[in-house]
Amino acid sequence: MCAAVYAARNGADVTIIEKNTQLGKKLSMTGNGRCNISNLDMNEKRYNAAAEKRMKEWLSVYGVLDVIRFMRSLGIVVKSEDGYLYPVSGQATTVVDAFKNELGRLGVEVIYGEQAKSINVLDDTLDEPGNERYLVITNQNSYEADRVIIATGGLSGAKTTMSTGDGYYICKKLGLTIKDTYPALVGFKADPDEIMPENGVRCTANISFLLGTEVIAKEYGELQLTKDGISGIPVMQASGKVVKFLAEGKPIYASINFFPDYDDDDYAGLTKEMMRLRDDRSLEEFLNGIHNSQINEMIIRRTKMSRTMKMKNISESMVQSIFENYRNYKLKLADTNGYQQSQVTSGGVSLGDIRDDMTIVSNNGIFVVGELVDVDGRCGGYNLQWAFTSGAIAGTVASI
Ligand SMILES: Cc1cc2nc3c(=O)[nH]c(=O)nc-3n(C[C@H](O)[C@H](O)[C@H](O)COP(=O)(O)OP(=O)(O)OC[C@H]3O[C@@H](n4cnc5c(N)ncnc54)[C@H](O)[C@@H]3O)c2cc1C
């Protein structure tokens, strides 16, 4: 939609082929229905390592201020919440509606309910490099075009959004390299043998992800623990660095520190205090003053202590073992929660096949943008920023 608006504003005659019966289904679900459009803390480090260098250049061409200006041009006023940008309306659907209005005003034709399948270069234009024409073949028709922008998205939220990864097949047929894809910005299932809370619990924690003993990602924030696994912003933020190893069957552990503000001295102090306060209370009663009852229950079960044991009978090594678990609650991860629960796709069309103007290296008239490309950002508006950046560049260049 962004590419179409830019191309049409430059005077191009634009047609969108949309598989769904509506435009912007995924956009309407973003930010818990509030649409986190972008972020004032914008830089290339917020994206996957493979994309950082290219993102620096792309963001210098079309960055967060350009998105704010573009939104304003669509009639959307944007506000910042600690740097996270949202429409003031607080409704993602207003952004989708603004796009639809602008596309209508610009005379962009939208063909609904047709699935693009492949793109062919028209034979009689093959010997005119730079001036080729294309045939976009759908499940029902074929359409001729001077330029084609492939913006079919990735696989995140596939079942509800109709973004089912078709673009990977289209691009593969064009000879492009597709980097292996994984769900990212996603929660994880814990190994079934792990001790987890019976009911869901949220808490602020530090969480590290380990490949064997090597720390591969570290985050802080509000963690969600369920009886099946872990999620929440810090888990999603780290997921991009973890999913590949998990898919390869490597042993991945999450280590949770339930007292994120405590250093070694604080822990030692707490242990001492606990020893000093030992009395007739049960272990369960005692721990209820220390942390959330569901987290305490996990720790009691893991240390195999009796919840009814009197505190006065507890040894110093037992107390140390309890605090070691608050500090380093290690969980083996079994899998991600899958594409449907993910917010972005890691992997996709290789950046090596994409030029700075978003055309593919093998052809000047075919562009690839958005989630389909091997670019994925952190939570916080970075993925929509990428969709807008790549869409704006492609739409502008395609209309020249
Ligand atoms: C639940 C959820 C919440 C999110 N929240 C945020 C957020 O707050 N901030 C943020 O930055 N990012 C967020 N994201 C990520 C963001 O939505 C995506 O990165 C972004 O929508 C990708 O844009 P896109 O245009 O590349 O693909 P999409 O938005 O997926 O659009 C692709 C379009 O192509 C159509 N299509 C697919 N295949 C075909 C075909 N073969 N023929 C014709 N049409 C086809 C689809 O129907 C769809 O309309 C969220 C994602 C999810 C799932």
The ligand as an SDF file (V2000), in Angstrom:
LIG
                    3D

 53 58  0  0  0  0  0  0  0  0999 V2000
   -0.0510   -9.6950   15.5230 C   0  0  0  0  0  0  0  0  0  0  0  0
    1.0030   -8.8320   14.8940 C   0  0  0  0  0  0  0  0  0  0  0  0
    1.2970   -7.6060   15.4810 C   0  0  0  0  0  0  0  0  0  0  0  0
    2.2970   -6.7870   14.9300 C   0  0  0  0  0  0  0  0  0  0  0  0
    2.5330   -5.5720   15.4800 N   0  0  0  0  0  0  0  0  0  0  0  0
    3.4810   -4.7430   14.9470 C   0  0  0  0  0  0  0  0  0  0  0  0
    3.6800   -3.4260   15.4440 C   0  0  0  0  0  0  0  0  0  0  0  0
    2.9530   -2.9460   16.3190 O   0  0  0  0  0  0  0  0  0  0  0  0
    4.6930   -2.6760   14.8940 N   0  0  0  0  0  0  0  0  0  0  0  0
    5.4870   -3.1720   13.8760 C   0  0  0  0  0  0  0  0  0  0  0  0
    6.3950   -2.4590   13.4280 O   0  0  0  0  0  0  0  0  0  0  0  0
    5.2610   -4.3920   13.3340 N   0  0  0  0  0  0  0  0  0  0  0  0
    4.2760   -5.1760   13.8310 C   0  0  0  0  0  0  0  0  0  0  0  0
    4.0340   -6.4090   13.2690 N   0  0  0  0  0  0  0  0  0  0  0  0
    4.7930   -6.7830   12.0510 C   0  0  0  0  0  0  0  0  0  0  0  0
    4.2020   -6.0800   10.8080 C   0  0  0  0  0  0  0  0  0  0  0  0
    2.8070   -6.2110   10.8130 O   0  0  0  0  0  0  0  0  0  0  0  0
    4.7720   -6.6540    9.5240 C   0  0  0  0  0  0  0  0  0  0  0  0
    6.1740   -6.5840    9.5760 O   0  0  0  0  0  0  0  0  0  0  0  0
    4.2610   -5.8710    8.3130 C   0  0  0  0  0  0  0  0  0  0  0  0
    2.8500   -5.9210    8.2320 O   0  0  0  0  0  0  0  0  0  0  0  0
    4.8510   -6.4260    7.0260 C   0  0  0  0  0  0  0  0  0  0  0  0
    4.3300   -5.6930    5.9700 O   0  0  0  0  0  0  0  0  0  0  0  0
    4.2900   -6.2870    4.4900 P   0  0  0  0  0  0  0  0  0  0  0  0
    3.5890   -5.2780    3.6610 O   0  0  0  0  0  0  0  0  0  0  0  0
    5.6430   -6.7310    4.0880 O   0  0  0  0  0  0  0  0  0  0  0  0
    3.4060   -7.6130    4.6010 O   0  0  0  0  0  0  0  0  0  0  0  0
    1.8800   -7.8230    5.0440 P   0  0  0  0  0  0  0  0  0  0  0  0
    1.4440   -6.7920    5.9850 O   0  0  0  0  0  0  0  0  0  0  0  0
    1.7900   -9.2490    5.4520 O   0  0  0  0  0  0  0  0  0  0  0  0
    1.0660   -7.6030    3.6950 O   0  0  0  0  0  0  0  0  0  0  0  0
    1.1640   -8.5130    2.6220 C   0  0  0  0  0  0  0  0  0  0  0  0
   -0.0900   -8.4220    1.7750 C   0  0  0  0  0  0  0  0  0  0  0  0
    0.0770   -9.2440    0.6280 O   0  0  0  0  0  0  0  0  0  0  0  0
   -1.0920  -10.0330    0.4490 C   0  0  0  0  0  0  0  0  0  0  0  0
   -0.6910  -11.2540   -0.2500 N   0  0  0  0  0  0  0  0  0  0  0  0
    0.0320  -12.2870    0.2540 C   0  0  0  0  0  0  0  0  0  0  0  0
    0.2580  -13.2010   -0.7050 N   0  0  0  0  0  0  0  0  0  0  0  0
   -0.3300  -12.7420   -1.8370 C   0  0  0  0  0  0  0  0  0  0  0  0
   -0.4450  -13.2410   -3.1540 C   0  0  0  0  0  0  0  0  0  0  0  0
    0.1060  -14.4060   -3.5300 N   0  0  0  0  0  0  0  0  0  0  0  0
   -1.1350  -12.5010   -4.0680 N   0  0  0  0  0  0  0  0  0  0  0  0
   -1.7030  -11.3000   -3.7210 C   0  0  0  0  0  0  0  0  0  0  0  0
   -1.6370  -10.8000   -2.4810 N   0  0  0  0  0  0  0  0  0  0  0  0
   -0.9360  -11.5100   -1.5460 C   0  0  0  0  0  0  0  0  0  0  0  0
   -1.6060  -10.2690    1.8530 C   0  0  0  0  0  0  0  0  0  0  0  0
   -2.9860  -10.6120    1.8470 O   0  0  0  0  0  0  0  0  0  0  0  0
   -1.3380   -8.9110    2.4950 C   0  0  0  0  0  0  0  0  0  0  0  0
   -2.3970   -8.0120    2.2890 O   0  0  0  0  0  0  0  0  0  0  0  0
    3.0280   -7.2300   13.7870 C   0  0  0  0  0  0  0  0  0  0  0  0
    2.7180   -8.4720   13.2040 C   0  0  0  0  0  0  0  0  0  0  0  0
    1.7130   -9.2670   13.7420 C   0  0  0  0  0  0  0  0  0  0  0  0
    1.3800  -10.5780   13.1010 C   0  0  0  0  0  0  0  0  0  0  0  0
  1  2  1  0
  2  3  1  0
  2 52  2  0
  3  4  2  0
  4  5  1  0
  4 50  1  0
  5  6  2  0
  6  7  1  0
  6 13  1  0
  7  8  2  0
  7  9  1  0
  9 10  1  0
 10 11  2  0
 10 12  1  0
 12 13  2  0
 13 14  1  0
 14 15  1  0
 14 50  1  0
 15 16  1  0
 16 17  1  0
 16 18  1  0
 18 19  1  0
 18 20  1  0
 20 21  1  0
 20 22  1  0
 22 23  1  0
 23 24  1  0
 24 25  2  0
 24 26  1  0
 24 27  1  0
 27 28  1  0
 28 29  2  0
 28 30  1  0
 28 31  1  0
 31 32  1  0
 32 33  1  0
 33 34  1  0
 33 48  1  0
 34 35  1  0
 35 36  1  0
 35 46  1  0
 36 37  1  0
 36 45  1  0
 37 38  2  0
 38 39  1  0
 39 40  1  0
 39 45  2  0
 40 41  1  0
 40 42  2  0
 42 43  1  0
 43 44  2  0
 44 45  1  0
 46 47  1  0
 46 48  1  0
 48 49  1  0
 50 51  2  0
 51 52  1  0
 52 53  1  0
M  END
$$$$
